[in-house]
Amino acid sequence: MAQRWAQSFYMSRVWRQQRQHALNRDRFSCADCGGRAEEVHHIVELTPQNITDYSVALALDNLVCLCHDCHTKRHAGAGDVLEGFVFDEDGHVVPRRGVVG
């Protein structure tokens, strides 16, 4: 579920169009496992500060198509972030518990 600050963006016509372009570009294939992609993930994390920046929010080169399982894994820390870090429940990068930094 999208964060409250991003809900109107994800409901917008322009996002839905870019999402469809990304899915078509990748032929509905998951970039991680090759399965059927259902979701479009921002490589550079979308934040309240950059949600209006086209190069982050809408540029096709910042979007990757993923199946639900691979998208969940990326947000659980198994994809975009450096080793020892994970995405928290709000989508922020934080140190993995038990990792001394």
C-alpha positions in Angstrom: 0.0 0.0 0.0 1.3 3.4 -0.9 2.2 5.9 1.7 -0.4 8.6 2.4 1.8 11.3 0.8 2.1 9.2 -2.4 -1.5 8.0 -2.8 -2.6 10.7 -5.2 0.5 10.2 -7.3 -0.2 6.5 -7.7 -3.8 7.2 -8.6 -2.8 9.8 -11.3 -3.3 9.3 -15.0 0.3 10.1 -15.8 1.6 7.4 -13.3 -0.8 4.8 -14.7 0.3 5.6 -18.2 4.1 5.4 -17.3 3.4 2.2 -15.4 1.8 0.7 -18.4 4.7 1.9 -20.7 7.1 0.1 -18.3 5.1 -3.1 -18.3 4.9 -3.0 -22.1 8.6 -2.2 -22.5 9.5 -5.2 -20.4 6.8 -7.4 -21.9 5.3 -8.0 -18.5 8.4 -9.9 -17.4 9.9 -9.6 -13.9 13.4 -8.2 -14.1 14.6 -10.4 -11.2 13.1 -13.9 -11.9 11.6 -13.7 -15.4 8.1 -14.4 -14.1 5.0 -12.4 -14.9 5.5 -8.8 -13.8 2.5 -7.2 -12.0 4.2 -4.3 -10.3 6.5 -1.4 -11.3 9.2 -0.5 -8.8 11.1 2.8 -8.5 14.9 2.0 -8.6 15.6 5.4 -6.8 13.2 5.4 -3.9 10.3 7.7 -4.2 10.2 10.2 -1.3 8.1 13.2 -0.4 11.0 15.4 -1.5 11.4 13.9 -5.0 7.9 12.8 -5.9 7.5 15.9 -8.2 10.9 15.2 -9.9 10.1 13.7 -13.3 13.6 12.0 -13.5 12.8 10.0 -10.3 9.0 9.6 -10.2 8.2 9.0 -13.9 11.3 8.4 -16.0 11.3 4.9 -17.5 14.9 4.4 -16.7 14.0 4.6 -13.0 11.3 2.0 -13.3 11.7 -1.8 -13.2 9.0 -4.3 -13.6 8.7 -7.0 -11.0 6.4 -9.8 -9.9 4.8 -9.4 -6.5 7.2 -11.8 -4.8 10.3 -10.1 -6.1 8.9 -6.6 -5.4 8.3 -7.8 -1.8 11.9 -9.1 -1.6 13.3 -5.8 -2.8 11.4 -3.9 -0.1 12.5 -6.5 2.4 16.1 -5.6 1.7 17.0 -8.3 -0.9 17.4 -6.1 -3.9 18.1 -2.4 -4.2 20.0 -1.6 -1.0 23.5 -2.3 0.2 24.3 -5.4 2.2 23.5 -4.8 5.9 20.6 -2.5 5.1 16.8 -3.1 4.5 13.7 -1.2 3.7 11.6 -0.5 6.8 7.8 -0.6 6.8 7.7 3.0 5.6 10.0 2.3 2.6 13.1 3.9 4.1 16.5 2.4 4.0 17.7 1.4 7.5 20.4 -0.8 9.0 19.4 -4.4 9.3 18.8 -5.4 12.9 21.8 -7.1 14.4 24.3 -5.5 12.0 26.9 -3.5 13.7 27.9 -0.4 11.7 
